[in-house]
Amino acid sequence: MTTFNEHPEKVFRVRDLHEHLGLPTDEPSINVTRSRLGRLIRQGFLEQPGRGRYQKRT
């Protein structure tokens, strides 16, 4: 959430988010993050302006 708060207008793809945070970009790690981002969307913290893209809800 910190990254989304620091860049509220930026739209991130999961792989870009991993690279920005210095996290591994292997498929299992990306799937875990994708699942967590989905949870944040359902909780109303993020929005999904396009398939595979995530942004802070404004």
Residue pairs with C-beta under 8 A, 6 or more apart in sequence:
1 40
1 45
3 12
3 17
3 20
3 21
4 12
4 45
4 46
4 54
4 55
4 56
5 56
7 56
8 55
8 56
8 58
9 55
10 55
11 49
11 50
11 53
11 54
11 55
12 20
12 53
12 54
12 55
13 52
13 53
13 54
14 30
14 33
14 34
14 37
14 52
14 54
15 25
15 30
17 23
17 33
17 54
18 24
18 25
18 29
18 30
18 33
19 25
23 29
23 33
37 46
37 54
40 46
40 54
41 47
41 48
41 54
44 57
45 56
45 57
46 54
46 55
46 56
46 57
47 54
47 55
47 56
47 57
48 54
48 55
49 55
